[in-house]
Amino acid sequence: MCQMSIIVEKGGREEVVLKNAAQLETVEEGIKVSALFEEPIIIADAFVSRIDFLDGEVRLKRRTQPLMKKQAAG
């Protein structure tokens, strides 16, 4: 089984937010990650900046500006 560490980078700092992540999913709010037998975590306004399969790391960065939702035409 290949589990990854999820690391968030912002402002020159790094924070491990989850070790042994089993699943990563992009959602409207950002990135949702989960480990076995734990509740999922949503990292808001984040995107994947790098995946290092050899070191078992997924690096995320926070957006400086949140994405704007498009208004429906009407």
Helices and strands as residue ranges (DSSP letters): E 4-10, E 13-27, E 30-35, E 41-44, E 46-52, E 57-62
